[in-house]
Amino acid sequence: MSVTEQPAPAPGPEPGGDEAAERLRDRISADSLTTRRDYLRIVATVSGGLAVGGVGVAAGILHRHGDSETMPEARKVTDALAPGESVAFRFPGDEDRALAVRLSDGTLVGYSAVCTHLACAVLWRGDRGTDGELYCPCHEGVFDARTGEVTAGPPPRPLPRIFLTEQPDGSVWAIATARSGEPAREALCRQLGDSHPEMTRQLGCPGAGRAAANQRGRT
């Protein structure tokens, strides 16, 4: 309660000047202490929440692209994508934000649209350099559009990759994912497993020959 909100004093003799000043100091001190405690409590709560969120992202507790150990179901991204254009989509799951970009030289690239810092949405800014850039507006994180690597800001890891393919009719499809910083071959071998022995053999995946032999034995 502030000084101006104090209830009126009970009838009685008016206090002297020194006594009134003492009471005023006591009231101000009490109000200041309450305000200070409330402030510290609020700061501790907010800071604790941010810390838990940051640790969760860093430790992989929060869901990230590429966590699946099996090949996801292919999903159509768009009917066509011209150079200098991007499109947002969902992959591999309906809750996983993703982004496909056709670079100026025709190269198709796909990434998770979830920033590796604190999971804010990542956007593509095509007016930044030859290839544009992937940008997180929450904390000024910037990623290279061609590689997904961090080029500025606080993100600790590159964006997880999404593998895209283009069909003869021009449609673009998402077919697989990679964890942040994971090499393409390793990511594909991990998800293909024993389900596509011919593809694992072509990629030279570890155990590909054994998987192919097992497949032949079942036929």
N, C-alpha and C positions, 0 to 999 in steps of 0.2 A: 504494500500500500504506500503510495507516495505521500509527501507532506500535504499536498492540497486535498488529498482524499481522506485524511484523518477525521474521525468523528469529532463533533464539537465537545469541548471539555465540560465536565459537570460543573454546575454553579459553585462558586467558591471564591476565595480571595485571589486576586490576580497575582501571579508569581512575579518575583523581582526580575530585573534584567538578566542577572547572571544565571538564575535558575531557568529562565525561558531559553537562553542560549544553549544551556547544557542539554535540555530536552530536545532541542532541534538537532543538535549534533548526534544524539543517540538515535533519533529517527532516521537521519540520513545514513548513518553507519549501518543500521539494520537493513535499510532498503538496498544499500550498495552491496552488502554481503549476500542478500538473497539473489540479486541480479547476477552477481559474479558466479554464484553456485549454479544457477540455472544455465548461464552461458557455458560454463565448463561441462555441465552434463550434456547439453546439446552438442557441443563440439566433440565430446568423447563418443557419443552415439553415432554421429555422422561419420567421423573418422574411422570408427570401428567397422561400419558398414562398407566404406570404401576399401578398407584394408582387406576385409573378407572377400569382397568381389575381386580385387586384384590378385590375391593369392589363389582364388578359385580358377581364374583364367590361366595364371602362370602354371599351376599344377595340373591343368587339364581336367579339373572337376566339372567345369561347364562344358556342355556339348560343343564339339568342333567338327568341321568338315573332315572327312577322311578317316573317321574313327571305325568305320565298318570294315570287317575282315572279309567280306564277300563282295562280289561285283554287283553294284546296284543295277536296278532296271533302267535301261536307256530311256531318256526323256527328250522329247522334241522341245527345242528352245525357241525357235522362230522359223518362219517360212523362208526368210532371206535376211542377210545382214551385209550391208554395203560398207566399204572402207570408210573409216571415220565415224562409225555408228556403234552404239552399245545397246544392250537390252538386259533388263533385270529378269530373273526367273528363279525358280525354286528347285534345288537339287542338292543331294540325292533324295532328301525327304521334303515333305510339303512345308516344313517349318524352316528349312535351310535356305537362307538368302544367298543368291549367287549373281554373278555378273559376267556377261559375254561381251567381248570387244573385238571388232575387226580393225586391226591397225591399218595405217595408211598404205603399207605395202601388201595388204591382203591377208596377212597372218591372222589366224583366229586364236584368241586366248580366252581362257575362262578362269575365274577365281571365286572363292568364297567372298561374299560381300559383308562379312563380319570381321571388323578390325581385330587384330591380335592383341591390342592393348586392353580395352575394356568392352569389347563386343559392340561398339557402335556401328552404324551402317556405313559402308564404304561406297563412294560414288566415283564415276569416271568423269574427268574434266578433259575434254578433247582439245581445248585451246592451249594446253601447256606442252609446248615442244612438239616434236615430230609425231610421237606416239601418244601424246596426252599423258595423264597421270591418274592413278587411283588415289583417292583422297578421303580421309576421315575428318569431317568437320568438328567432331567433338573435342579433339585435342591436337589438331593440326598434324595428324599422321599422314605421311605420303609414301606411296609404293610405286615402284617402277611398273609401268603398264605391260612391258614385254616379259618381265621375269617374275614380278610379284615381290621383289626384294624391297626392304625398307630403305628409303632414301632420305627421310626426314621425320622428325617428331619422336614420340615415345614408344611406338610399337616395338616389341622385343623380337618379333619373328616375322618372316615373310608371310604373305597370304597363302593359304592352302590352294593348290591348283585344282582345276576341273578340266578333264580331258574332253575336248570337243571334236566332232567329226562333221564333215559336210557331205551331204548326199548329192547325187547327180542333178536332182531337181532344185538344188540351192538351199534346201532346208538344213538347219544346224541342229545337231543333237548332242546332248551331254551323255557320256558313256561311263565315266569313272572319275574318281577323285584321288588326291594325294594329300597326305598330311603336310603341315607347314615344314618346308625345307626338305621334304622327302624326294629322292630322285624318282623320275618317271618310271624307270624299269622296275625299281623296287616296289613302288606303289602298285603297279599293274600285276606283278608277280604275286604280291600279297593277296590281292583281291581275286585274281583268277583261280588261285589254288589248284585243285584237281578238277575243277568243273570245265575247263577249256584246255585240255592237254596239248592240242596242236598249237594254240597260241602261246602257251608257256614254253613249248619247245622252240618256236620261232624267236621268242624273246631271250632264250637261253636262261630261263629261270632255274634256280637251284631245285633239284629233284624233278625236273621236267621229264627226263627219260623214264624215271620210275612211274610218274603219273601216267605217261602214255602207255607204258606196259600194263599197268593196272587197268586202264581203259580197254585195251585190246583183250585182256583176260576176261573182262565182263561181257564182251560181245561174242 
